Every structure is written in structure tokens, then in C-alpha cells.
Amino acid sequence: MVFSSFVFLFGFLPLLLLLYFLAKRRVKNSVLLVFSVLFYAWGEPLWVAVLLLSVCGGWIGGTQLERYRDRPASKLVLAFAVAFQILLLFYFKYIGFLLDTLRSITSIDIQVETPGLPIGISFFTFQVISYLIDVYRKEAPALSSFSKLLLYISLFPQLVAGPIVRYADVQDQLTHRRVTLEGFSQGVIRFSIGLGKKVVLANSLSDGVTLFLDGDLHDLSVMGAWFGIILFALQIYFDFSGYSDMAIGLGYMYGFRFRENFDYPYISRSATEFWRRWNMSVGQFFRDYVYIPLGGNRVRPMFNLFVVWFLTGLWHGASWNYVLWGLYFGVFIALEKRFLHRLLSTLPAVVSHLYFLVVVLVGWVLFYFESLSRGLMYLRIMFGMAAVPLTDMQLLIHFRNHLFLLTVACIAASPLPRLFHGKTSDYLRLRPAGALYVNLLIPTLCLGVLTISTLLLVGKTYTPFFYFRF
């Protein structure tokens, strides 16, 4: 089930809200748990067994960590518990990738039927690992209740595509949380914004992405190649940040407070800054649970850096293009640590921003094309190293027909709407019109976004979120 579907919007969510707020306090978690498991089981019920197996391993590991706390055996328990989660992830996500790689470099042809990929396995595996390490570090106590741990892992807003919610951040909220009218209203607004990002912007941009990136590359021009990857950069941002907005908004509706996952990444001036703003929960996970334990900036910092970026790329997908994409950013971040950051800080902001845009757009090419040869061909076209024209009629027609959409997308990807809202709210706060702005205009705009999104969903085929594949 996806948030941007009629089943969720007009069936699942209203029914859950009704039952949740009618339920007594002591059974609210049970209502959430049942609906969260139903949410995950909707598309493929068999994958619930994988989720339960992962959580069961985490629960046993957590109770044993509590049992052997402050004893040498606790390290061994942690190692076995984390290894179980990694092996589970490896089997379902990477076994086929490993076998294909072995076949390509050796004469060995191992015929093994590879399993399907459970939706969101990368996200819920990382959350179980977060739970285990937080318990080991004494940042949070182990949960004696299996159902409460299952609720933390399977909580439907963030189950299948994040953000990765650390156990230490929500441990108290699993038991003690309060829904306020203000918080619920903020949740509805945030959910509406996220739905608009996905349905109005990301889905509308996807047609252009398919046209320019999936078509015959011989028909592409230099400007068409740059235009196509810009469309994809906007599409994946609105798709993923839209999901995060909806997840955070849904959390507010039930009293949960999740951390932000995006902070206008395309206004960055370096690759380092970009990764402080893009998918922040994954970046924080690798920093706290991989980079710092390896030694961080104290011991072998470059080695630690490239381990993190190799794993970051591999986490995104079982294909060498994702590994290359991760290492590509690792190289630029290493260079920025060495000297590029000092150089960029002396240059005008527009120059450093252009540098960043070129770096990130080339990176999105590596990310998009699982075929490395096709990706390299696309890069050759972008940089005028192929026998293609500078521009073409297809580009001009598409740009003209979608100029309004592109303008809205570029503005929405910037902090301008937030700044406008903040300035307007401050100006009207002590004026009579302030109440109308907050209580009438904002709800009306949200209703408009919901209406437009619903109309755009009519007749559309299934459009899953891009990060569901991870």
C-alpha cells in the first residue's frame, strides 16, 4: 500500500484515525500495530514473515544484551545480533547481485533461485540495528515487550521508505505521547504538502524523465541530456522528500515526533553540504554506527570515509552503478576535506553553487543508469563528447509545454515558500488578518492540494515511491 493511493487516502487512513481516537489509551498501540502490519501485508503478505523474523532477532538480541550488560559477553551478543540482521538483508537483497558478479568474472555458474526483495527491508533492518546498538550503548533500555518493539519497527508511516527513526529518539513516545489539536493540524498540513510533492510534482515530472533518459540516446542533444537529468533530480527529490513529509505528518497525527529528513539539499554549495541536507537519517546512521566506531576523524579518516561511501552506495541498490555513485561522492567529499572546501569558500557563492550542481547532476546519472555503458554514453552526450546536436526540437517543445510545472518545481525545491510563510505569519500575527491566514487560508490551500492530488490520481496506474526499491 502506498500513501498516494485511493485505498490509503479514503479507506485505510480514515478508518485507522476513527478507531485510534475511539480506542482507550491502553489499546491505542494495539490498534496502530494491527494496522501497521496490515499496511505492510497489503501488497505481499508473505513478506510479513521476513519482517517478523527480523524483529524477533532484534528482540532476542536486545533481551540478551540487557542480561549480559557490562559483561564481556555483551560484545559477542551484539556481534551475533547485528550479523543476523545483516545476513538477512544480504540474502534477500544482495545474493543475486553477488552471484551475477561471480558469473561475470569467473566461469562459475551457480544456479540458485534468488528471492524477491521485501519492500523496505533496508529501512527496517537499519532500525533494528539502531535498536540493538542503542541498547548496547546504554542510550536506551531493551524492550521486554515483543509487541512494542514490533510497533517501533513496523510503524506504518516510516516502515517502507524511512526516514530511519532511531530507537533512542522515540523510546518514550512508544509509551507516553499526546495528540494535540495543534499537532494534529500540523500533521495534516505536512501530509498534504508531501502528497502534493509526490502526486502533483514528482509524478508529473516522471513523464519527462522517461522521455529523455529512457529513450534512444542517439536522438538526444547536449542540452536535452542536461535537461533530462535536471528533471530526474527534481523528480527524485519531490518523490523522496514527499514521502518523508507524509511520514512526519502522519507521525504528528498519532503523537510521534520524527526527525527531519530533508533540508532543501539543492541550495548546497558543496557535496559535503548536500549530504548534510539529503536523506539525513541515512547519513546520520552511517556516521553514528559506522564512521565513528571505525575511528572517525581520529584513525584512518580516509579509509573510514570510503568504507562509509561504499556502503552508502551499496545500501541504495544491489548494482555496481550504486557503488560507483557512492564512491563518486566519497571522492568529492575527500577532496573537499583536503583543499576544495577552502578554495570554494574564497569564491563567489554562485561559482561554488554551480560546482555543486554539476557534481550532483553527474552523480544522478550514475545513480539512474544501472547499465554503466549507457550511463557513460549519457555523460559523453552531456559534455559534448558525442556526435549529437547542441539542442533539438523535442527539448524545446517539452520545455515550452511544461514551463509552468518546472517553475513551480524549482520554487518548491527552494526555501522560498517557507520564508514567505514565515514572513507572512510574523507580519500578520498581531493583526486581525492573522487568524484568517492561519485558520482559513492555510487549510484552504491544503484542501486544494488534496483535491488536485486526488483528481490527478484518477485513472493513473500504480506509481510507487522511488525509494521503495531500497
Secondary structure, DSSP 8 states (H G I E B T S, - for coil): --TTSHHIIIIIHHHHHHHHHHS-GGGHHHHHHHHHHHHHHTT-TTHHHHHHHHHHHHHHHHHHHHHTTTSTHHHHHHHHHHHHHHHHHHHHHTHHHHHHHHHHHSS-----------TTHHHHHHHHHHHHHHHHTTSS---S-HHHHHHHHH-GGGTTT-----HHHHTTTTTS----HHHHHHHHHHHHHHHHIIIIIIHHHHHHHHHHHSS-GGG--HHHHHHHHHHHHHHHHHHHHHHHHHHHHHHHHTT-------S-GGG-SSHHHHHHHSSHHHHHHHIIIIIHHHTTTTS-HHHHHHHHHHHHHHHH-SSHHHHHHHHHHHHHHHHIIIIIHHHHHHS-HHHHHHHHHHHHHHHHHHHH-SSHHHHHHHHHHHTT-SS--S--HHHHHHHHHTHHHHHHHHHHTSSHHHHHHHHHHHHHTTSHHHHHIIIIIHHHHHHHHHHHHHHHHTT------GGGG-
